[in-house]
Amino acid sequence: MGLLDGKTAIITGASKGIGRAIAEKYVAQGANVAFTYLSSVEKGEALEKELSNGSVKVKGYRSDASDFAAAEKLVEDVVAEFGQIDIVVN
């Protein structure tokens, strides 16, 4: 049982660096994770495959967090896919 079981998190910029480490920890603690990437498409797709272990839902979205319309669409897409958003890491 993880600290974040049943929670859904959006993590921006998770295809590399600190964002990736946060996504890995959240999945390890039982969170469903929606994450964004922008220029690192291959890294984003690889991370989605790596973190998808069957016990939680993980999905990457190509999105620019500095673009208001893109951020709004991201939230709509995540709610449609996951049903809720409990945590945002930006």
Steps between C-alpha positions, in 0.01 A plus 500: 500500500650831391454848637335612176273203424197610302632852437559647155788739439593723209876550479626751244833449328540142616687355204837575662674631810312590817157455339588145401622418851179638648289292258694187593449562875129576459445177306696309766265647762190389308396818317355507153721738305426726205818672394600750235790531266565748224813448293607159630235290324705181499588539867136565585381192316775290659409622849134414448595144403750470786260618772194310376519201731134403506431608857460869416403698193773707333459718193722761338365807324687730264413839649655840571431606861575864414211510248170565682282339231724192492490474879122526499476225238740285701279525807191410295679203342631371834159524668343319204765224513554465877176637646669734749805709581625503858857629467677739263880520489618781276 
